[in-house]
Amino acid sequence: MADTSTARNACDAAIWLDNAAGTPVDITGSSNKADIALDYKLGEYTVFGGCCTYRLECGQDATITINALYTTAASEARETLNLWATQGCDKNARTLSIYLPDKNVGSEKWSGEFRLESLSIAADHDDAGPMPITAVLKPHGCVSYTIAAT
């Protein structure tokens, strides 16, 4: 098989997350990693006299982890995530869209309604770099995979 010539990096990926008003906010410029993990619920079985294990599939789940930088500007990842995390107990699901490798026609678009599972801000007195923020989101329904048309 020939070596691929179509490999792409994530330098121009785009991350959009709804704010409390439901308006999509581009948090790309203050984020530096998005990890999309898809999980499937599997049950396994074997039979008498058999030597192989078989599996059945029933349901799927996902976890999206976003790493961002602690910034002070409004409408960036830190403010959008902090306000979401501190809304109290009546948090709503928000639309998250991740475009790979960029936000152009023909790119992959991973999207869905998500709930914030956890948010952490690491403040280390010995680290001269920007404080890292990690947000873990879980879908409230299915995650869609489409090819961006706009």
N, C-alpha and C positions, 0 to 999 in steps of 0.2 A: 504494500500500500504506500502511496506517495505521501510525503509530509504535507500537513495542512498549510495553506497560505491564507486562511481566513480567520485566524485567531484574533481576538479583540481584547483590549483591556477595559477596565471600568473607570478610566479617568474622566469620561464625560457622562457617567450615569446620572440620573435625575431622580430625586426623592421629593414627592409632594404629599403633604399631610394636611387634612382639614383643621382649621382652627375651631374655636368654640361656636362661631357663627356659621360653620359649615362651608367656609370659603377655603379653597385649596391654597396652601402656602408652600412655596418652593423653599425647602430646608436643605437643598443640595449644598449651598455654599458654606454651611457651617457643620456639615456632616462629612465623615470620611470613611464610613463602612456601613454596608447593609448586608446582612446575612439572612438568606431565605432558606429555611429548613422545612421540608415537607415530610410529614410522618404519616404512615399508614398503619391502621390497626389490623394486626394479623393474628389469626388463631392457628395453632398447628395440631396435627394429629398423626398417629401411626396406626397400623393395623396388625393383628396377630399374624405372625409369619412374614411380615414385611420388614425390609431393612431400610426403607427410606422414610423421611419425614415429609408430609404434605402440608400445605398452608392454604387457608382461606382468607380472603380480604373482606373487611367490613368497616368502612369509614376511613376518613382521613383527617388530618389536622396539620397545622403549620405553626411555626414560630418565626417571627421576624425580629431580628436584633439590629438596632440602629446605634452606631457609635457616632457621637457628635462632639463638637468642641464647645467649651463654655465661652460664650460670647456675650457682649452686653447690648447688642443692637436688638431692637424690637423686631418681631416677625421673623426670627430665625429659629433654629431648632431648640435652643435652650428655653426661650420664652414660650414657644408653642407647647413643648413637652411639660415644662413646669406648671403652666396654667392648667393643662389637662390633668396633671397628677394632683393638683390641689383644689379641684372642684368640689371636693366632698364625696359623699357616698353615691350621689346620683350622676355618675359619669355616663356619657353616651358613647356609643361606638363611633369611630371616625373613619373616613375614607383615607386609605393610604395607597399611593401608586408609586411603583418603582419601575423606571425605564432603563433597560439595558440593551446595548452598551451606551445609548444616549437617548435623548427625547426627540428623535426624528422619525418620520414615517418609515415603517419597516422594522423598527426596533421592538424588542419584547416589552410587554407591559404586564407587570404583576400587580394585581389590584384587589381590593376587598374592603369590607368593613372590619375594623379592628378595635379591640379593647386593650388598654394599657395594663399589662401585668405587673411590670416593675420599672422603676426609674432610679438610677443611681448616679451620683455625682461624686467623683473621687478628688478630694482636696489633699494633696501631699506637699508638705512644706519643703521637701527636698527636690521637687520636680520643677524645673524652670519652664517646661512646656505648658501649653494650655491645659486646663483641667478637663479630663475626659468625662463625658456623659454617656451612659448606656441605657437605652430604653428597650424593653422586651414587650412585644405586642403579640397578641393571640387573635386569630380571626373570630368574628361573630358571624358565622356562615362560611360559605365557600370562598376560596381564593381563586381568582380568575387569571388565566394566562392567555393573552391575546397578542396580536401583532398591531402595534400602534398605527392608526390610520390618519391621525392628525397630530 
